Amino acid sequence: MILSNYFQYLKFGGSRSIQNYLNGENDGRVPSVSARFWHYHRLIEMYQKSFGAKNVLVLPFEMLAQDSAGFVRTICNFAGVEVLDEVLATTKLNARSEYFSYAALRFLSPLIRSSRGNGFALSLFGRKAGKKIHLGLRRIVGSIVPYRLNDMTKRSLMRKLELALDNSLEHSNRVVEMSTGLDLARYGYAVAMASPAQDGN
């Protein structure tokens, strides 16, 4: 999710590295990104307190990607409605990702386009033309880059992201597991080890 948010930032002309995107300097006068945004346990606790824990269903997005039928069935069972076979019949689409083109063009983005992502930098082409040129370049680069290079770029960014976060989400994910009964580790989430007191030993 964080990587997806980062690419949305690059899409709108952002130029920061993923480390600076998460931990950039800020004097508090403008909104900024914080890893705390992805401490999901706080949001879940708010819903559970507002509506009652038994009335709140929490499912990871990865379940939708890995087992869409099970995802829909779980929601229908929770809501007490019939599961229709045509709803479970889904088609998986493999959209081409443009990880490399996003990452490569971030250095040029402030020169090409002026946007919120780069503090409305003084681009060479103006806002409207710069936006079109930026989109065109991204599509051209994305169309010629091999899948392997895209995968390498994604893995490299994930490693940098993990270092930038410094395990700060593991506790939040552990709290989510305890409050929902989900096995987040199964879906690739980093989860803090349970202490004996947490497990009731």
Secondary structure per residue as TSV (DSSP state, phi and psi in degrees):
chain	resnum	aa	ss	phi	psi
A	1	M	-	360.0	-42.2
A	2	I	H	-65.6	-41.5
A	3	L	H	-63.2	-39.8
A	4	S	H	-61.9	-42.3
A	5	N	H	-63.1	-39.0
A	6	Y	H	-62.9	-41.3
A	7	F	H	-70.2	-29.7
A	8	Q	H	-64.0	-38.9
A	9	Y	H	-62.2	-44.7
A	10	L	H	-65.8	-36.0
A	11	K	H	-58.6	-34.6
A	12	F	T	-93.9	22.2
A	13	G	T	94.0	8.2
A	14	G	-	-64.3	150.8
A	15	S	-	-127.4	-1.0
A	16	R	-	-72.9	152.6
A	17	S	-	-69.4	166.2
A	18	I	H	-65.9	-30.7
A	19	Q	H	-66.5	-45.1
A	20	N	H	-72.4	-27.2
A	21	Y	H	-61.6	-41.0
A	22	L	H	-85.2	-32.4
A	23	N	H	-126.4	31.2
A	24	G	-	-68.9	155.2
A	25	E	-	-69.4	142.5
A	26	N	-	-154.4	134.2
A	27	D	-	-91.6	7.1
A	28	G	S	89.2	-1.5
A	29	R	S	-89.6	-14.7
A	30	V	S	-131.0	153.4
A	31	P	-	-63.0	147.1
A	32	S	-	-143.9	163.6
A	33	V	-	-80.6	143.4
A	34	S	-	-140.4	143.8
A	35	A	G	-60.1	-20.7
A	36	R	G	-62.9	-21.1
A	37	F	G	-59.5	-26.7
A	38	W	G	-103.3	18.1
A	39	H	-	-82.1	81.9
A	40	Y	H	-64.2	-22.6
A	41	H	H	-61.7	-30.6
A	42	R	H	-67.1	-42.9
A	43	L	H	-66.5	-43.2
A	44	I	H	-63.6	-43.1
A	45	E	H	-60.8	-37.8
A	46	M	H	-63.5	-44.6
A	47	Y	H	-65.7	-41.7
A	48	Q	H	-65.3	-38.3
A	49	K	H	-70.1	-34.6
A	50	S	H	-76.0	-38.3
A	51	F	H	-118.0	-6.3
A	52	G	-	92.7	133.4
A	53	A	G	-57.5	-35.6
A	54	K	G	-71.5	-13.7
A	55	N	G	-100.5	7.0
A	56	V	-	-120.1	123.9
A	57	L	-	-107.6	127.5
A	58	V	-	-117.2	124.3
A	59	L	-	-132.4	141.9
A	60	P	-	-77.9	143.6
A	61	F	H	-58.3	-33.3
A	62	E	H	-60.9	-28.0
A	63	M	H	-65.8	-38.3
A	64	L	H	-62.3	-39.3
A	65	A	H	-72.2	-38.3
A	66	Q	H	-88.5	-32.8
A	67	D	-	-145.9	73.3
A	68	S	H	-62.4	-37.4
A	69	A	H	-65.0	-43.2
A	70	G	H	-64.8	-35.5
A	71	F	H	-62.2	-50.3
A	72	V	H	-65.5	-40.9
A	73	R	H	-62.4	-40.8
A	74	T	H	-62.6	-42.5
A	75	I	H	-65.0	-44.6
A	76	C	H	-63.5	-43.1
A	77	N	H	-62.8	-40.9
A	78	F	H	-63.9	-39.2
A	79	A	H	-82.9	-9.6
A	80	G	T	73.0	33.3
A	81	V	-	-117.9	160.9
A	82	E	-	-71.2	141.4
A	83	V	-	-90.3	117.2
A	84	L	-	-90.8	134.5
A	85	D	H	-58.6	-37.3
A	86	E	H	-68.7	-23.9
A	87	V	H	-72.9	-33.6
A	88	L	H	-77.7	-18.6
A	89	A	-	-78.6	103.5
A	90	T	-	-121.3	159.3
A	91	T	-	-119.1	128.6
A	92	K	-	-88.7	127.1
A	93	L	-	-106.4	134.4
A	94	N	-	-105.5	86.7
A	95	A	-	-72.2	142.5
A	96	R	-	-75.1	127.7
A	97	S	-	-88.6	153.6
A	98	E	-	-120.3	45.7
A	99	Y	H	-57.7	-45.8
A	100	F	H	-65.0	-46.1
A	101	S	H	-65.0	-38.5
A	102	Y	H	-60.6	-49.1
A	103	A	H	-67.4	-39.3
A	104	A	H	-70.4	-37.0
A	105	L	H	-83.1	-7.4
A	106	R	T	-62.7	-28.2
A	107	F	T	-70.7	-29.2
A	108	L	T	-95.3	-14.1
A	109	S	H	-52.3	-46.5
A	110	P	H	-64.0	-25.4
A	111	L	H	-80.2	-29.2
A	112	I	H	-87.0	-46.1
A	113	R	-	-136.3	153.0
A	114	S	-	-107.3	124.7
A	115	S	-	-155.5	175.1
A	116	R	G	-59.1	-33.6
A	117	G	G	-62.3	-26.8
A	118	N	G	-122.5	25.5
A	119	G	T	68.1	29.3
A	120	F	S	54.2	55.8
A	121	A	-	-61.5	154.3
A	122	L	-	-78.1	87.1
A	123	S	-	-75.2	168.3
A	124	L	S	-79.4	-19.0
A	125	F	S	-117.9	-0.4
A	126	G	-	82.1	171.3
A	127	R	H	-71.4	-50.5
A	128	K	H	-69.3	-50.6
A	129	A	H	-65.3	-40.3
A	130	G	H	-61.4	-38.8
A	131	K	H	-61.8	-44.3
A	132	K	H	-66.6	-42.0
A	133	I	H	-64.9	-42.8
A	134	H	H	-60.9	-45.5
A	135	L	H	-64.8	-42.6
A	136	G	H	-63.2	-44.3
A	137	L	H	-62.3	-41.9
A	138	R	H	-62.7	-40.9
A	139	R	H	-67.4	-40.4
A	140	I	H	-64.0	-49.6
A	141	V	H	-61.8	-42.8
A	142	G	H	-63.1	-31.7
A	143	S	H	-76.2	-22.1
A	144	I	H	-104.7	-10.9
A	145	V	S	-78.8	130.1
A	146	P	-	-68.0	153.7
A	147	Y	H	-56.3	-37.1
A	148	R	H	-59.9	-41.5
A	149	L	H	-68.3	-36.3
A	150	N	H	-61.8	-44.6
A	151	D	H	-63.9	-41.3
A	152	M	H	-62.1	-41.0
A	153	T	H	-64.1	-43.5
A	154	K	H	-62.8	-45.6
A	155	R	H	-62.5	-40.1
A	156	S	H	-63.3	-42.9
A	157	L	H	-67.4	-35.6
A	158	M	H	-64.7	-39.7
A	159	R	H	-63.7	-43.2
A	160	K	H	-65.7	-36.7
A	161	L	H	-64.4	-44.2
A	162	E	H	-61.6	-39.3
A	163	L	H	-68.3	-38.9
A	164	A	H	-67.3	-34.2
A	165	L	H	-76.9	-29.0
A	166	D	T	53.2	46.2
A	167	N	T	62.6	19.9
A	168	S	T	-72.4	-14.6
A	169	L	T	-96.1	-8.8
A	170	E	H	-62.2	-41.1
A	171	H	H	-64.7	-45.1
A	172	S	H	-59.1	-42.9
A	173	N	H	-65.2	-34.9
A	174	R	H	-65.4	-42.0
A	175	V	H	-63.4	-39.1
A	176	V	H	-62.0	-44.0
A	177	E	H	-58.2	-45.0
A	178	M	H	-67.3	-34.1
A	179	S	H	-87.0	-16.2
A	180	T	H	-119.3	-19.2
A	181	G	-	80.5	6.9
A	182	L	-	-74.2	151.1
A	183	D	-	-103.5	84.5
A	184	L	G	-69.2	-30.3
A	185	A	G	-59.4	-32.9
A	186	R	G	-59.1	-29.2
A	187	Y	G	-101.0	13.2
A	188	G	T	92.9	6.5
A	189	Y	-	-76.8	142.7
A	190	A	-	-78.9	125.2
A	191	V	-	-127.6	131.9
A	192	A	-	-64.6	146.5
A	193	M	-	-67.3	141.2
A	194	A	-	-75.8	140.7
A	195	S	-	-85.9	158.7
A	196	P	H	-55.3	-35.3
A	197	A	H	-66.2	-36.8
A	198	Q	H	-66.9	-36.0
A	199	D	H	-85.8	-2.4
A	200	G	T	78.3	21.3
A	201	N	-	-95.7	360.0
